[in-house]
Amino acid sequence: MALGALYIGTFIWERRKQYITLTENSIKKNKLKSIEIELKNIVRIQKFANDVKIFSENKKIVINTNLITEESKTDLDKFLQTIDLEIG
């Protein structure tokens, strides 16, 4: 019962927040324990199927592009192009 309430609470909280936040200096995946990577620390970007994986030396953000709107996908692609790395 408590596990169900926790799952529903997490779902509601995550739906109210933006899935990802892009700033001039960082990218952040918003969830109960948010993950943020500063752009200067990104060492690799990998695209495969519907996922975009962004790596730093000690963090990884996985973005499921099925969960964002087409407009947000375009914004994400533009954002990734500003980073001076080869996207594989």
N, C-alpha and C positions, 0 to 999 in steps of 0.2 A: 504494500500500500504506500509506504513512504517513498519507495523507489519510483513508483508511478507518479506521485506528486512532484518529486524532484525532476523527473523527465519532462513533465508538462510545464513546470516552472522554467526549466532551461529553455524549452522550445519557445515559450512566450517571450522570455527575455531576449533570446537571439533574434526573434522576428522583429522586435521593436528597435533593435540596434541595426545599423548598417552592417552588411556582411564583411566588407572591407572598407578601409579608409585610406585614401591616397593624399599625401601632403607633398610639399616641395622637398622634404628631407627624408620621408619614410613611407613605408607601407605597413598597415596594421590590419590583422585579421581579428575582428571583434567576436569574442565568445566569452564564456565565464572566466577563463584564464587567457586573456588576450596575448597575441604574439605580435611584436613590432620589430621590424628590421629597418635600420637607417640605410638610405641609398648608398652611402659611401662604404657600407659593410657587405653589400651584395657581391657574392663571388660567382654565382651561377644562376641561370634561369633556364628552366626546362619545361617545354610544352609537350604534352602527350595526351591524346584523346581529348577529354573535357577537363583536364587538370592543367594548371599552371603551377609549377613548383619554383619557389624563390628561396635560395640558400644564402646564408652567411656562414661564417666559420663554425658557429655553434647553434644556429637556429634554422628552422625550415618552416615556410608557410606554404600550404597547399590550398589553392583556390579552385573550387569546383565551379567551372564557368556555367554549368547548368543552373546554378542557383542565382545568377545575376541576369539583369535585363540586357537586351541587345545594346542599348545605349551605354550601359556600364561596361559591357565587353569592349566596345569601341574605345571608351575612356581608358580602360585597363591596357589595351594594346598600345595606345598613344603614350601612356605612362611608361610602359616597358621599353618603348623605342627611345625614350630619353636617357635610358641607362646605357652606359658605354660598355656593353657586354654582348657577346654573340648569344642569341637565343636558340637553343637546340631542342 
